Amino acid sequence: MHSRDPEWQDLESDLDRLLALDTMARAAALDEFASDNPARANALRQWLHDIAQSEGLLERLPSRPHALASGAPWRLLRPIGSGGMGEVWLGERADGAFQRQVAIKFLRADRATLGDRLIRERELLARLHHPGIAMLLDGGVSADGSPYLVTEWIDGVRLDHWLRDTRPDLRSRVDVLRRITEAVGYAHANLVVHRDLKPANVMIDRDGIPHLLDFGIARLLDDPHAGSLTDDRALTPAFAAPEQLTGAPITTRSDIYALGGLLYWLLTGRTPHNSEGLALAELVKRVCDDSIQPPSANGAGSTLGLDADLDAIVLTALAREPERRYASAELLELDLQCWLDGRSVSARLPTRVERLRRFVLAHRAESVLFCSLIFALCAGLVGTTWQAHVAQTERDTAQAERDAAAIEARRNLATRDFLLAMFSDRDEQAERIAPIELLRRSIGLIDSIPVDAEGGRATLRVAVGELFMQQRDLPNAQRLFESALSGTDGVLSAPTRAAALCQLGFTRSMLGNAQAAAPLIDAGIQIARAAAESAHETLAYCLTQKGMLLYNAGALDDAITILRTAVAAASDDPNPRTLNMLGGAHAALGNAFVFANRTTEAIIHYQAAFDILQKLGRGQSGDAAVALGNWAMAEWRDGRVADAEKRFQSSIALRRKAAGGTTGLAQALLNYASLQLARSELDKASQLIEEAEQIFRSSGVTSGIGPTQAQLFRAEIAVHRGQQSSAEAALLAAENLAKSLPNSNVYLARVETVRGLLLMPGDRERAAVALQNAIALARAAGKSGEGWLLRPLVLDARLQVARGDLAAAAACLSEADTLADSMLAATHWSRGPLALAHAELLERQHRRSAARALALNGRTLLANAFGTAHPEVISADRWLVDHLN
């Protein structure tokens, strides 16, 4: 019972009625309550204050008993908390399917109508597989009709308790927010906005890793007809963006604002508007009208030593207008990482003195070298300037020559500025780089070149922007292209302007603003086409970027059409740069065909890309190794086992020669290992995996696609060798790694497939669950999951035949047939297991003749690809003898 409330049940309806009113109407209604019952009005005011302070609508209420419906797979253990949505209980799996503790959240009584919607939404929200997000596992309706949610249980402390008890240093606070931002960015990429980011919704586990709670539950609780703050119960006003408080549309940038609020609070211990103790109406007014004091100016955070970069990051995230905030969580995370690394942040350009100081600290040896170089060039500058002076005095009648000498002197001054500006700290790889590279990268920071009719400064900005793109410094590249296109630095030639537009479109797309990229690239294409003969290279580049934009948006047919146009645009120009663009267009077209599961066509374009590299004299380069690797993977997916094996070997040999032990080599080794695993060459596969993992370890790579694949392959090898404990350990490692991948459903589907394979011999029920999970995850991954759907369908069909459920087996095989017909040639070896599964079903249906024909066909397909000694061929031979003799 609330200490200031007569009876909650008696107040609930009045409180809900007040929450549905705007601020002024609510105040008037409270005055009416006060005239009739002052005690009741005071209790309601206190509840409204509690809501505004996010302490939770039920925080002080005692737990009431709950009971799950009969047959529910979960068991309640004990209550562990309560909040604005309802009560939280610790629970566990009741049916023994797996051992795992969970948090079971019972929603408030006024959410009882959510049952149907909860069931519809939970599948979408459960797709958020990220180590920084407590995953939504299940949902349902309790015995008394209360909707509940089942989420992953995080054993740790709330963020506010962590901050209070550990008193972390400044770097630890910023890194925690960076990790939270990474998780938010992942959810945004999956079209889920949190809408209620606050300290109470972040748990810090025993390893110091933050986990977001209730991600997506705000979406679940959202009323699609809501239009005001008072309608939105899934909201914490102290951290809410202005548009949330005013009822404007909510976007991912609303979460960016809340992340800025969390960072402000972590740095100062206060909310951005110092809203502690404010009434709701005053808080809304302050957030929407008042400017935010920088964290470094807030007395509570002054002892941490906050700097101007952190101020800029916080104030950019907390901009009142959404369009002035970071465009994406990825950009905010990038700035936080830059601050942690001691590099410049995009929210604030450092002064040249700061750049010089940072560079000298990070590159002491290079600094000594370049100080000598600057001294020498400055000496040359003095001589050049003096020569210009002599020319003026001795040949005062030659005005043109005097002007030329003056221009030359100014250019020498600009060269000096270039050398000073070379102390840039934009070294993303932290590698020691050559002096010429430092000089090139310094140019983008200089504004001292005279503007001339040819647009020299603008052209230079485009060139330097390309250098920044090569260094993957996209924010700086974007600024340079925008400046070059502004017209203030002179007029660009048509091909250069077209290239700059398309490069700007590319950078904006990569920085999360694909919508803004399309019109820029379209404009570049139009200019390049108008320039005709002078812009073959540029047109090919712009068309390739357009195709990649469509490819990333999932518009594969349109992407393929545009990329074919790019190939045609570059095909008639023998210029080496255009030929290089042609190779890039072929490679991009190959990627699009692979994604569309049209591997036969992909092979043609990968081969063309490799042939162009050879024609350019780069047949032994690292790029050629990549082209060969892509070609090999396409052949492998197309079922051309022998050709793929030769190409894999050539690619790996070339990678070893061109680049040594890089992560690219490690990924190539894993790709080759997948072929060896299919051939059942387990020792060869193990050796390739071990070498790849050694490269990953030496490179400091502990997560991502490569390490995940390595664990998946290790698990499958252990299954084939009958090493159950090793298989289980590798599957657990693969599952944990897969959750953080952008397209995690694909890799989690593969985990569940191998788990089903492991369980099939001894536990058919759990194997069936694993395979059904694999099928659901592969379907959820869309087009990218199709290639990983066929195998669990076939395995599940064979399992259902063994269990006697022939109807279920037939349904699986029908879907598998449709999928195979859309992806695979009639002679593809992957049709072998499918034919054998059909044979097993037909034999159980007493259709022996048809079963024999299919079994022989499946056996032949496998034998042609892998030989008669392959385990699946031997197994097919035994089955034919045992069942069809």
LINRA-V644296 format. One line per field, one symbol per residue. ss: DSSP state (~ for helix, > for strand, _ for the rest). burial: # if it has 9 or more other ideal C-beta (glycine too) atoms within 8 Angstrom, else .. A space follows every 50 residues. Layout:
BEGIN
ss = ???
burial = ???
END
This chain:
BEGIN
ss = _______~~~~~~~~~~~~___~~~~~~~~~~~~~~_~~~~~~~~~~~~~ ~~_____________________>>>>>>>>>___>>>>>>>>_______ >>>>>>>_~~~~~~~~~~~~~~~~~_______>__>>>>>>_____>>>> >>___>>>~~~~~~~~___~~~~~~~~~~~~~~~~~~~~_________~~ ~>>>>____>>>____~~~~~_______~~~_____~~~__~~~~~____ _~~~~~~~~~~~~~~~~~___________~~~~~~~~~~_____~~~_~~ ~~~~___~~~~~~~~~~____~~~____~~~~~~~~~~~~____>__>__ _~~~~~~~~~~~_~~~~~~~~~~~~~~~~~~~~~~~~~~~~~~~____~~ ~~~~~~~~~~~~~~~~~~~~~_____________~~~~~~~~~_______ _____~~~~~~~~~~~~~~~___~~~~~~~~~~~~________~~~~~~~ ~~~~~~~~~~___~~~~~~~~~~~~~~~~~~~~~~~~~~~~~~~~~~~~~ ~~___~~~~~~~~~~~~~~~~____~~~~~~~~~~~~~~~~~~~~___~~ ~~~~~~~~~~~~~~~______~~~~~~~~~~~~~~~~___~~~~~~~~~~ ~~~~~~~~____~~~~~~~~~~~~~~~~___~~~~~~~~~~~~~~~~~__ ____~~~~~~~~~~~~~~~~___~~~~~~~~~~~~~~~_____~~~~~~~ ~~~~~~~~~____~~~~~~~~~~~~~~~~~_~~~~~~~~~~~~~~~~~~~ ~~~__~~~~~~~~~~~~~~~~~~______~~~~~~~~~~~~~~~___~~~ ~~~~~~~~~~~~~~~~____~~~~~~~~~~~~~~_
burial = .#..#..#..##.######.#.#..##.###.##.....########### ####.####.#....#.##....#.#..#..############....... .######...##.##.###.##..############.#####...##### ####.#.##..##......#.#################...######### #####...##############......##################...# .#################.####.#..#.#..######...#.###.#.. #..#.#..###########..#..##.#############..######.# .#.###.###..#..##.##..##..##.##..##.##..##........ ##..#######################.......#..#######.#..#. #...###############.#.######.######...##.#.####### #########.#.##.###.######.###.#...################ #....#..##.######.##..#....####################.#. .#########.###.#.#..##.################.#..##.#### ##.###.##..################.##.#.###.##.###.###.#. #....###############.....###.##.###.#####..####### ##########...#.##########.##.##.################## #....#.###.##.###.##..##...#################...#.. ##.##########.##...#.###.##.##...#.
END
